[in-house]
Amino acid sequence: EVQLVESGGGLAQPGESLRLSCAVSGVTVSNKFMSWVRQAPGEGLNWVSTIYSGGTRLSADSVKGRFTISRDNSKNTLYLQMNFLRAEDTATYYCALGNSHGSSGYYDFWGQGTLVAVSS
Amino acid sequence: SYELTQPPSVPVSPGQPANITCSGDKLGEKYVSWYQQKPGQSPVLVIYQDKKRPSGIPERFSGSNSGNTATLTLSGAQAMDEGDYYCQAWDSNTVVFGGGTKLTVL
C-alpha cells in the first residue's frame, strides 16, 4: 500500500521559516516526479512546486525565491523549505506523487496534508 | 498565465447523469486529469490523460477532452459522489488546477 505522510506544519510568524517533509512508503520514488500542492481554507487546489527524478525543479511564481523543493531518494522523502513566510501562505500543504512524464503527468497518490498557519 | 475555468456548482438528482466542464485555451491539445475531494479528505484521482480511469474508480466516471473544453461525466450520480471536483493540466512547465466544482446530489 502506497502511503505519503507529511509533517512539519504549524504556526509561524510572517518572515519566519518552516520545513515540510513527506515520507513515502510502498513505492520507490526515485523514478517519479513529486509535487507540493496547497489549499487555503475554503479554497481550491494550487500547485506550489515540482521536482523530477533527475533533480529539475519547477515552482509557482508566488513562491519563487522563497520556497525550495528537494528530495532524498535514499530516504524516499520529499521536502519543502519555506522561507520568508507570508499570511497568504496559510494553507494545507499536500504532498503528491506524480506519474507519467511531462505534460501528461498526473498525481495518483496524495498525502493527508499538513496545515501551515502564518500569523502574527 | 494559463487558466482553467469550472462552474462553481453542479446539482444532480440521484441516478441521473452529471457533466462537469473545464475550459481553457486549446485545452484539447493538453492532457487533463480530474480529482475528487470530499470534505476533510485529500484529493483522489478519478480520471487521467483525458479519459483513463485508475483502478478502483467506478465505471460511471468517464472523461473527454476536445477543443477548449474537457468534461467529466458521471453516468448515474450517487450520493457518495458528492464533493468537489478539480481539473488539472500542464502549461509551460507549470501545473494548473481549475477552481473546482461542487457536485451536489439532491
Interface residues (C-beta under 8 A of the other chain):
Chain A: S35 V37 G44 L45 N46 W47 T50 L58 A60 D61 Y94 A96 N99 S100 G102 S103 S104 G105 Y106 Y107 D108 W110 G111 Q112 G113
Chain B: S1 K30 Y31 S33 Y35 Q37 S42 P43 V44 L45 Y48 Q49 P54 D84 Y86 Q88 A89 W90 N93 T94 V95 V96 F97 G98 G99 G100
